[in-house]
Amino acid sequence: MNPFQRQFVTRRDVLGRAAHGFGSIALASLLDPPAWAAAKRINPLAAKQPHFAPKAKSVIFLFMVGAPSHIDTFDPKPALEKFDGQPLPPSYGTIVSQFTKGDTPLLKSPWKFNKYGQSGMEVSTLFPHIAQKVDDICFVRSFYTESTVHAPAMYQVNTGRILMGYPSMGSWITYGLGSESDNLPAYVVMPQPEGTPEGGTPCWGAGFLPAVYQGTVFRPGPNPIVNLKPESGVSPERQRRTLDFLQSMNEMDALDSDTELAARISSYELAFRMQSHAPEAVDLSKETDETRQLYGLDRKQTAEFGTRCLLARRLVERGVRFVQLYSGGGPVSVQWDAHKDLVANHEKMCGMTDQPVAALLTDLKRRGLLDTTLVIWGSEFGRLPMSQGGNGRDHNPHGFTMWFAGGGVNAGSAIGRTDELGLKGEGARYHMRDFHATILDLLGMDQNRLWFLHNGRNEKLTDFGGSVIREMIR
């Protein structure tokens, strides 16, 4: 039986416990309270052993909200130069996206691609900093999702399903592995300050898993965690006494199998410890000027996203298991959703993120953290090779690029491909089930052994199963 399934208490249970309890009061009074309390204080976020030897211990997921164009960033298509302005060949069939019907002309990339590093990987001039890191990166160019609409596609990338209500990948990972930090959340989410992505909080929700596994949102500013500071005039000693009293009352009344209550008790304990440790974790004042400049904190364009990237490094350094950063959210003007004026949109968003992302890879590597930290760069889909409105691109879920660094990936490589125009994946195409199965594998988890009994079904992140992308793993 799954340890997280709640056992409901009947009237018979209550009466039975009462009858047994009256006879055991004297014995219980002789026991040392911390002993029986400790037996019931199950920490659901305690570090757990993986199923097999992991290559990565933590994950930083850089999610580009609104969908960058893969054919303008990491998947060069010289054929678009040749066929620019022409209609899509009939052999491709009818391609219907959210706002276009496949009858608009092809649009070549406004940017050039160059080869970089010893691997010779091609990257657009949009990313001059990330281009210098290609020998640390594995590009996968044939992912696909199943919706042309942002929110369902975001749910599929984050939870494996196109409907809301399922646990996010970060929740599954913390459910399976717990946290290496006793004083910080296991799963941290940092949205764009302007607003959340279209998919909203279900993108980092726990779904039917216990709520303790949902993402903890860090907000911008000096106090990223809401309600962390105690009320004025309340000393730590007073808080400790209050917490101990509440826990003793809860533990006397709780069934041994009531892990939901145990999880709530654990969350109170974590919140108390965070009051002492979280301020240090998010305090960037101790970072050197060189590090701050590396992330672009000295430039208005890169300061905000650079701050979040630097925080991500500090969090995984302190044992946080899963960190997700969103680039884009709220108004369309600060998303990658380039339905019009592709050039202005992508140059703005790349300008905000290129230097900080490259800095994150540099900083992790020089601190010896990249080998155990899996960095993911991706989105909900790509964009079409046809134009929208003459200078934009509509959504393309049929084939797009994500890339990975660190954490045991086959660096300096490109896996999978799209057709010559960048419309659809060819050969080996990778679904989000494959995406999730591969990430779990890198973390030492077997997708078929990570399950949760829900409504009579053993639910998994990969549903009925994905294929691990072995070419990705070194």
DOVEX-598575 format. One record per residue: residue in three letters; y, x, z of N, C-alpha, C in turn. Coordinates in steps of 0.2 Angstrom, whole numbers, plus 5000, padded with zeros to 4 digits. Atoms other than C-alpha are relative to their C-alpha. Example, Ala and Ser with C-alpha at 12.3 -4.5 7.8 and 13.67 -1.06 7.14 Angstrom:
<rs>
ALA499450045000497850625039500650045000/SER499449964999499550685036500549965003/
</rs>
This chain:
<rs>
MET499450045000500050005000500650045000/ASN499449965000501750064996500450005007/PRO499750004993502650125012500749965000/PHE499450035000504250035007500049924999/GLN500050085000503649855006500149975007/ARG499850034993504349745020499449965002/GLN500550054997503049655031500449955004/PHE499650054997503949495036499649985007/VAL500350024993503749435055500049935000/THR500150084999503049265058500149995008/ARG500050024993503149165074499450035004/ARG500549984996501449215079500050085001/ASP499849934999501949395077500450015006/VAL499649994994503349375089499749985007/LEU500350024994502349285102499550055002/GLY500549954998500949415101500350065002/ARG499649944997502149555103500349995007/ALA499750014994502949475117499550005006/ALA500650004995501249445126499850075002/HIS500249934999500749625123500650045003/GLY499449964998502549695127500049995008/PHE499950014993502549615145499650055004/GLY500549964997501049705149500150085000/SER499949935001501649875143500750025002/ILE499349984998503449875150499950065005/ALA500149954995502849985165499950064996/LEU500249945004502050105153500550034996/ALA499549985005503450115141500650035004/SER499549974996504650145155499950075003/LEU500249934998503650305160500150054994/LEU500049955006503750375142500850035000/ASP499449975002505150495137500349964994/PRO499750035006506350385126500050034994/PRO499949975007506650515113499350004996/ALA500750005003504750525110499949944996/TRP500150065004504550345105500549984995/ALA499450015005506250335097499950054994/ALA500149965006505850485086499449984995/ALA500550025004504250405080500249944995/LYS499750065004505250255073500550024996/ARG499449985004506650355066499750044994/ILE500249985006505950375049500650014995/ASN499549995004507150465038499850004993/PRO500250015007506950395020500350064995/LEU499749955005508050535013499750075002/ALA500349944999506950675021499750034994/ALA500349975006506450805008499249995000/LYS500750025001504750765001499750064995/GLN500349965004503550874992499949974993/PRO500150035006503450854973499350004998/HIS500750015002501850814964499750074998/PHE500249935003501750994956500650045001/ALA499449954999502851154956500549984995/PRO499450025004504551104950500350064997/LYS499649955003505651204938500749995002/ALA499350024998507251114944499949975007/LYS500050034993507751054962500549955000/SER499450045000509350964958500249984993/VAL499750025007510250874943500749995001/ILE499350025001512050864937500049974993/PHE500050045006512150724924500849994998/LEU499350015003513850734914499949944995/PHE500150065004513950564906500749984997/MET499450015004515150544892500149924998/VAL500050085000515650354893500449994993/GLY499750025006515950274876499750034994/ALA500549975006514850384865500450054996/PRO499849955005515450554857499649994994/SER500349995007515050574839499650065000/HIS500449945000513550684838500150044993/ILE499949975007513950724819500750045000/ASP499449974999515650784825500050055005/THR500149954994515050894840499550054999/PHE500549954999513350964840499449994995/ASP500550025005512350894825500450014993/PRO499650005006513250964809499649974994/LYS500350045006512950864792500450024994/PRO499649985006513550964777500049944994/ALA500150055005512950814766500649955000/LEU499450044999514450714773500650024996/GLU499449975004515650834764499949984993/LYS500250015007514750804748500149924998/PHE500050075002514650614749500649965004/ASP499450034996516350584759500349944995/GLY499750065004517050414753499649964996/GLN500450045004515550354745499649955005/PRO500450044996514450204751499450035002/LEU500649984998512950224761499449994995/PRO500550015005511450244749499549945002/PRO500550064999510350084747499450025004/SER500649994997508850174753500050005008/TYR499950004993509550174771499949935002/GLY500150074998509449984771500749985003/THR499450034997510749874780500150025007/ILE499849974994511549954795500549965003/VAL499550054996512349824807500150035007/SER499849984993513349894822500449955003/GLN499650054996514449804834500649974996/PHE499450035003515949794823500050014992/THR500149995007515349854806499449974997/LYS500650035003514049794793499750054996/GLY500349955004513649954785500250014993/ASP499750005006514749924770500650044999/THR499449955000516050054774499850064998/PRO500249935003516150224766499950055005/LEU500249944996515450384773500650045001/LEU499449974997516650484783499850075002/LYS500249944998516550674783500350025007/SER499749984993516850764800500750044998/PRO499449965000518650824802500050075003/TRP500049934997518050984811499550044997/LYS500549955002517151134806499550025005/PHE500549984996515551194813499950084999/ASN500249925000515151384817499450015004/LYS500649984996513651474823500250055006/TYR499849964994513751554841499350035003/GLY500649974996512651664852499550034996/GLN500649975004511051754848499649954997/SER500450065003510251584845500349984993/GLY499750035006511451544831500149935000/MET499950075000511651364837500749984997/GLU499450025003513051274827500349955005/VAL499650054996514451184837500749994997/SER499350015003516051104831500550035004/THR499449964997517751184834500349955005/LEU499750044994518051034846499850035007/PHE500349974994517051134859500050085000/PRO500049935000517651314859499750035006/HIS500249974994517151344877499249995001/ILE500750025000515451254877499650044995/ALA500349975005515051344861499850075002/GLN500249934998515051514870499450005005/LYS500550014995513651444881499349984997/VAL500650035004512351394867499450035002/ASP500649974998511151524873499749985006/ASP500350044994510951424889499849934999/ILE500050085001510851254881499449994995/CYS500650035005509351154873500349944998/PHE499750065003510051024861499449964997/VAL500550055003508950874857500449954996/ARG499650045005509550784842499749944997/SER500350065002508450634840499949955005/PHE500150054995508650524855500349934997/TYR499850075002508850334852500049955006/THR500050054995509250184862500049934996/GLU500250075003509049994858500549955000/SER499450055000510749914859500650044997/THR499449975003512349944849500649985005/VAL499450024995513349874865499950055006/HIS499949954995513949994878499649995006/ALA500350014994513349914894499250005000/PRO500849995000511449884889499850074999/ALA500249935002511350054881500150055006/MET499949964994512050134897499549985005/TYR500550024995510850034908499350044998/GLN500649975002509450104897500050075001/VAL499949934999510050284898499950015008/ASN500049994993510250264917499449975004/THR500550034996508850154922499349994996/GLY500650015005507650144907499949934997/ARG500050075002507949954904500749984997/ILE499350025003509349874894500349945004/LEU499750054995509549744908500250035006/MET499849974994510449774924499549975006/GLY500550024994509449764941499550045001/TYR500549964999508349904939500250075003/PRO499749944997508450064949500250064995/SER499749945004509450214942499550065001/MET500449945000508650374938500150045006/GLY499949974994509550454952499749975006/SER500350034995508850324964499350025000/TRP500849985000507050354958499950075002/ILE500149934998507250544960500150015007/THR499949994992507950534978499549965004/TYR500550034997506650404982499350045000/GLY500549965000505350524976500050075003/LEU499949934997506050694982500450005007/GLY499650004994507250644996500650054999/SER499549965001508650764999499950075004/GLU500149944996508750945005500650015005/SER499549994996510350915014500049945006/ASP500150054995510350825031500749975001/ASN499350024998512250805031500449974994/LEU499650025005512750745014499549954996/PRO500450055003512150595003499550044995/ALA500549975004510650634992500249994992/TYR499850025007511450554976500749985000/VAL499350015000513250564973500349984992/VAL499750035006514250474959500850015000/MET499249995000516050524953500249974993/PRO499850035006516750404941500750034997/GLN499349995002518350424930500549975005/PRO499550034996519850394941500349934997/GLU499750065003520450264928499649945001/GLY500550064999518950154931499350024999/THR500849995001517050134930499949984993/PRO500350025007516050124914499949934999/GLU500150075001515749964906499449975004/GLY500550024996514049954914500149995007/GLY499850014993514849964931499550035005/THR500449984995513949994947499250004999/PRO500750005001512149944941499850074997/CYS500249945003512150114932499850055005/TRP500249954995511950204949499749965006/GLY500250054995511250054959499250025001/ALA500749994998509550064968499549944998/GLY500450065003508949894960499549985006/PHE500550024995507349844970499850055005/LEU500249954995507150004979500549995006/PRO499650014994507850014997500750034998/ALA499349985002509750024996500250075002/VAL499949934998509750195005500050054994/TYR500149965005509350264988500549994994/GLN499550015005510850204978500550065000/GLY499549955000512250324973500649995004/THR499450004995513650364985500650024995/VAL499449985005515350354975500550045004/PHE499549964998516550494978500649984996/ARG499450015004518350444973500550055000/PRO499549945001519750554968500550005006/GLY499549994995520950624980499750045006/PRO500249964995520850714997499549965004/ASN500550044996519750575005499549974995/PRO500450035005518350544992499549955002/ILE500550044997517150455004500449945004/VAL499650064997517850275009499749995007/ASN500150024993517850235028499650065003/LEU500349944997517250415032500350025007/LYS499749984994518550445045499949955006/PRO500050054995518350365062500649975002/GLU499450034998519550245069500450045005/SER499649964996521050315078499849995007/GLY500150004993520750355096499250005002/VAL500750004999518850355094499750075000/SER500349934999518050525100499350004997/PRO500749995003516450595092499549985006/GLU500550024994515650575110499949935000/ARG500150075000516050395110499649974994/GLN500450035005515350365093499350025001/ARG500749984999513850465097499649955005/ARG500350044995513550355113499949934997/THR500050075003513850195103499450004995/LEU500549995005512650255089499350005004/ASP500750004996511250295102499849945003/PHE500150064997511450135110499749954995/LEU500350045005511250035094499350024997/GLN500649985002509850135089499449995005/SER500550014995508950115105499849925000/MET500150075001509149925103499649984994/ASN500350015007508549925085499350025001/GLU500749975000507050035089499549965005/MET500450034995506449935104499749934996/ASP500250075003506349775092499750014994/ALA500349995007505749855076499350015000/LEU500749995002504049845069499950074997/ASP500149935002503250015065500150004992/SER500050005007503149955047500749984997/ASP499450025002504949895046500450064998/THR499649955003505650035035500749994998/GLU499350015002507149945029500550015006/LEU499549994994507849945047500050075002/ALA500049934999507350125049500550034995/ALA499649975005508250165033500849985002/ARG499350014998509850075040500250055006/ILE499949954994509650175056500250074997/SER499949935003509550335045500750004997/SER499350005003511150285036500550015005/TYR499550004994512050265052500150085002/GLU500049934998511550445057500350044995/LEU499749965005511950515040500849995000/ALA499250015000513750435041500350045005/PHE499749964994514050515058500050074998/ARG500049935001513450685052500550024994/MET499549985006514550675036500750005002/GLN499449994997516050655047500250075001/SER499949934999515850835051499950054994/HIS500249965005515150905036500349994993/ALA499850015006515750815021500750024998/PRO499349975001517650865023499950074997/GLU500149935002517051045021499750014993/ALA500450005006515951005006500549994994/VAL499550025006517450934996500750035001/ASP499449964999518751055002500050064995/LEU499949955005519251164987500450065002/SER499549954999520551264996499750075001/LYS500349934999519251405000499850034994/GLU500249975006518851434982500550054998/THR499649955002519551584974500549984994/ASP499550025005521051574962499650014993/GLU500449995006519851644949499549944998/THR500450065001518651504951500449944998/ARG499650065001519951374951500350004993/GLN499849995007520651444935499449994995/LEU500650015005518951454927499849934999/TYR500150075001518751264929500649974997/GLY499450035003520551234923500449965005/LEU499650034995521251174939500750015000/ASP499349995000522851254935500349974994/ARG499750035006523051154919500049925001/LYS500050074999523550974919499549964996/GLN500550045005522350924904499350015003/THR500649994998520850994913499949995008/ALA500050004992521250984932499649955003/GLU500450064997520450814935499350014999/PHE500850005001518750834927499850075002/GLY500249934997518751024932499949995008/THR500150014993518950964950499349975002/ARG500650034999517450854949499450044998/CYS500549965002516450984940499950055006/LEU500049964995516851104954499749975006/LEU500350044995516350974967499350004999/ALA500750005002514750954958499650065002/ARG500349944998514351134960499950015008/ARG500049994993514851134978499449955004/LEU500550054997513650984982499350024999/VAL500749975001512151054974499850065003/GLU500149944996512451214982499849985008/ARG500150024993512351114999499449955000/GLY500650044999510751024995500049934997/VAL499950075003511350864986499550004994/ARG500650005005509850814974500349984993/PHE499850035007510750714960500849995001/VAL499350015001512550714955500249984993/GLN499950025007513250614941500849994999/LEU499250005002515050634933500149964994/TYR499850045006515750514921500750024997/SER499449995004516950564908500249944996/GLY499850075003517850404903499849945004/GLY500150064996518050234911500649975000/GLY499450044999519250094913500349994993/PRO499750015006520450084898499750044994/VAL500349975005519850124881500350074998/SER499749945002521150264879499850065004/VAL500349944996520150374892499349994999/GLN500750005002518450344884499950034993/TRP500249975006517550424870499949954994/ASP500250065004517450254861500550004993/ALA499649995006518250314844499949954994/HIS500150055005518250154834500650014995/LYS499449985004519950214827500350075002/ASP499749944998520850374826499550055003/LEU500549964997519250484829500350075002/VAL499749934999520350644828500350005007/ALA499650004994521550594842499549995006/ASN500550014994520150524853499650065002/HIS500449954998518950664852500450065002/GLU499649944998520250804853500349995007/LYS499850024993520950714869499450015005/MET500550004996519250694877499750075001/CYS500349935000518550864872500550055004/GLY499549964997520150944878500049995008/MET500150014993519850864895499450035003/THR500749994997518050914897499750074998/ASP500349945002517651074887500050065004/GLN500049954996518251204898499749995007/PRO500450014993517651124915499350004999/VAL500750005001515951094908499750074999/ALA500249935000515751274902500150045006/ALA499949974994516451334918499449985005/LEU500550024996515151234927499350044999/LEU500649965001513751324918500150075002/THR499949934999514551494920499950015008/ASP499949994993514851464939499349995003/LEU500750014998513051394942499650074999/LYS500549945002512251544933500250065004/ARG499849944996513251684942499949995007/ARG500250014993512851604958499249995001/GLY500750015000510951594954499849935001/LEU500250074999510951404954499849974994/LEU500150035006510751374936499249994999/ASP500750005001508851414936499749945004/THR500350054996508551274949500449934999/THR499650065001509951154943499949984993/LEU500050025006509651044928500649964998/VAL499450035002511251004919499949964994/ILE500150055006511250854907500749984997/TRP499450025004512650814894499849954996/GLY500250055004512450644886500449945000/SER499750075001512950464882499549954999/GLU500450065002512350294878499849994993/PHE500249995007512250324859500550054997/GLY499649965004513050414845500549964996/ARG499550035004514250364831499750004993/LEU500250005007513950314813500350054995/PRO499749965005514250424798500549964996/MET499550045004515150274790500750005004/SER499450004996516950254794500149935002/GLN499850074998517750104803500850015000/GLY499350005001519550064798500350064997/GLY499749945004519650224788500050065004/ASN500049944996519750344802499650005007/GLY500450004994518550294816499349994998/ARG500850005001516650274819499849945005/ASP500350054995515650124826499450035003/HIS500649984995514150134838499450024996/ASN500649985003512550224832499450015005/PRO500649984996510950204843499450034997/HIS500649995004509750254830499850085000/GLY500149935000509950444832500650045003/PHE499449964997511050554843499850065004/THR500249944997511150714853500250005007/MET499849984994511050754871499850075001/TRP500249934999510950934878499950015008/PHE500349984994510151014893500150085001/ALA499949934999510451174902499750025007/GLY500249994993509651264917499349975001/GLY500650044998508151194927499450004996/GLY500749995004506751264916500049984993/VAL500050025007507351204899500050064995/ASN500149955005507051304883500750014997/ALA499349995002508751374881500150044993/GLY499949975006509551424865499649974994/SER500450045005508551294855500349944998/ALA499850075003508751134845499449974999/ILE500650045000507451004846500149934996/GLY499950065004507250854834500650004995/ARG499550005005508350804820500249934998/THR499950065004509250664811500050014993/ASP500049995007509350634793500650034997/GLU499449965003510550724781500749975001/LEU499350024999511950604785500149985008/GLY499950014993511650594804499949935002/LEU500150074998511150404804499449995005/LYS500650014997509350404810499650065002/GLY500549954999508150514819499450004995/GLU500549995005506850584808499450045004/GLY500649964997505050654813500049985007/ALA500150014993504950664832500749975003/ARG499450034997506150534839499849985008/TYR500250014993506350514858500449955003/HIS499750064996506650354868500250025007/MET499749984993507450354885499450005005/ARG500649994996505650334892499850085000/ASP500249935001505350514885500550045004/PHE499549964996507050574892499950005007/HIS500150004993506650514909499350035002/ALA500649974998504850574909500150085000/THR499949935001505450744904500450035006/ILE499649984994506750754918499550005006/LEU500450014994505450694931499550065000/ASP500549945000504250834925500350065002/LEU499749944998505550964927500150015007/LEU499950014992505850904945499350005003/GLY500649994997503950924948499749935001/MET500350074999503550734947499649974994/ASP500450035005502250644938500249934999/GLN499750075001502950484930499649945003/ASN500550064998501350384934499950005007/ARG500150004993501350434952500649985004/LEU499450024997503150384956500149934998/TRP500050075001503050194958500249975006/PHE499850044995503650054968499749934999/LEU500350075001502749884971500549955000/HIS499550055000503949744966499749944996/ASN500350075003503449564962499350014997/GLY500749995002501649614961499950054995/ARG500149955005501849754949500350075002/ASN499849934998501949944951500550024995/GLU499449985005503649974943500150085000/LYS499949935001504050144936500750014997/LEU499449995003505650224930499850004992/THR500149995007504750254913499649934998/ASP500450065002503950074913499350014998/PHE500749995002502350084903499950074998/GLY500149935001502650274901500350034994/GLY499749965005503550404891499650064999/SER500349945002503050564883500550065002/VAL499649944998503650734891500250044993/ILE499849965006504650824878499850085001/ARG500249944998503650984880500450064996/GLU499649955003504651084867500750025004/MET499449994996506151064879499950055006/ILE500149974994505251154893499750074999/ARG500249935001505051344894499450025004/
</rs>
